[in-house]
Each structure stands twice: as C-alpha cells, then as structure tokens.
Amino acid sequence: MEANNTTRSFESLGSKEFLEKLIATPSGVLVDVRTEEEFESERIPKSINIDVMDISFIQKISELDKNKTYFVYCRSGERSGSVCSILVKQGYDVYNLAGGISNWTGETC
C-alpha cells in the first residue's frame, strides 16, 4: 500500500489577485484573524472575525465548513499566514492576503 504524500499548501496573493479570486469563488469566505478591537476599527467588507489570539481559536476554526474556500487576512500577513498553515493541515482550501489589510487597496467585494 502506498502512502499518500500529498502536501497541501496555500497561496499568498496581492490585494488585486486576492479580490479577484474571492469574487470568482462562490463558496469563498473572507476571514479576519486580528483581534476584535482591530476588526472593529477597520476591516474588509463582508469579512468575519475569528481572532487568532482567542483561547477558543482552534475550536472555532475546526467548526468551519471544509466545503468552502477561506480568504484569510490580518494586519500585515504574518498572523494570517500562520493561520493558513494550520488550516491547510486540517484539509481546508485557503488563500492568504499578502501584506495583510495594510496592503489592501480599498476595493470592496
């Protein structure tokens, strides 16, 4: 019996490509992994907040629908990149916003 050596990964996309891919993905969900305070002060429209620093973070992401594609962002792309790594290991399809919301050019979905 052969072992399955398929390694899942994710793409980090620039603002324009991230938005285009999100719009083209009917099952796409936009996820902000910053703190609630950061989320409340500025966010990309239509995003949901799942704070990576929250004690229940792992439980919350494990409840996400694996049939959907997740578009993840934070302030600079560091936290969201870490979250994307966790999600792909759990079998999710994800994309990271390179540079985070700091690199967002203001387009809306």
N, C-alpha and C positions, 0 to 999 in steps of 0.2 A: 504494500500500500504506500503510495506517495504522500508525503506531507504537503500541505498547502502553504507555499512560501510567498503568497501574495502579500505585498506590503502596501497598505493604504497610505495615502498622503493627501495633502491639501495644497491648494494654490493660494498664494498671496497676490491679490490683484490691486492695481492702481484704482483710484476713485472712479474714473470713467468706465473701465472694464468691469469693476465690481457692480456698478449700477446697471450696466448693460446685461450682465449675466443674471442679476437679480430680476430684472424686468422680464427676461426671457425664460425664467424658471417659474412655472405656475405654482409649484409646491414650495417656493422659496420663503424662508422666514428670516427676518432681519433681527439679530440678537446683539444687544449692547451688554458687554460683560463688566462695565465700570460700576462704581458704587451708585447707590440710589441718588445721592446728592449730585454726582456728576451727571447722571442721566436726567435729573430734573432741571439742571441748569442749561444743558444743551444736548440735543440728540438728533439723530436722523429720523425723519418722519416714518411712522408705521413700525418702528422697532419696539421690541420687547426688552425688558431688563432682567438679566439673570446675573447678579453680582458675583464675580469670581471669588471675592473675599468673604462672602456669606458662608456661615458654617454649614448651611444645607445645600451648598452649591452642587456637590456631586449627586445628591438625591434629586435635585431639580433637573439637572441635565439628563439623568437616567430615565426621566419620565417623558423626555422629548420623543416625538414620533419619528422613527427611523425611515419612514417613507417620504419624509420631507428633506429638503436641502437647506442648510443653515449658512447664513451670511453673517459672519461674526466681526465685531469691531470693538475697539476700546479707544483710549486717547491717542496712543502712539503706535499701536500694532504689537506691542510686546505681550500684554495680557491675553489679547485675542489669539495671538499665535500659539501661546501655551494651551489655551482652551481648545483650539483647533486640533492640536496634537492629541489631547485627551479624547476628544470626540471621534476622531478617525480611528483610534484604537478600539473604541466601542462600536464601530461599524456605521458611523454617521457620514454623510456626504457634506462637506463643509468648504467654505471659502473664507479667507481672511482679508480684511481691508488693510492693505499695506500702508503704513504710516498712520493708521487709525483715523479718528474723526478730525484730527489736526490736519490731515491731508485731504479731507473731504472738500470738494469744490462747490458744495451748496446745491447740487441737483436734488430734486425730490423724486420719490417713486411714483 
